[in-house]
């Protein structure tokens, strides 16, 4: 997926990628940010699974 914007050069742990095939923009965020995200936006919610690109699944 082509990078639309990366916050990494600015010390921010996220990037936006274009998925032209479905007309979407995907935000990738460092997994270490997940607990703070869940605390604020989904208190008590289950963590989102990490993608495992090595499993082939």
ABEGO torsion letter per residue (X at the ends): XBBABBAAAAGBBBBBBBBAAAGBBBBBBBAAAAAAAAAAABBGBBBBBBBBAAAGX
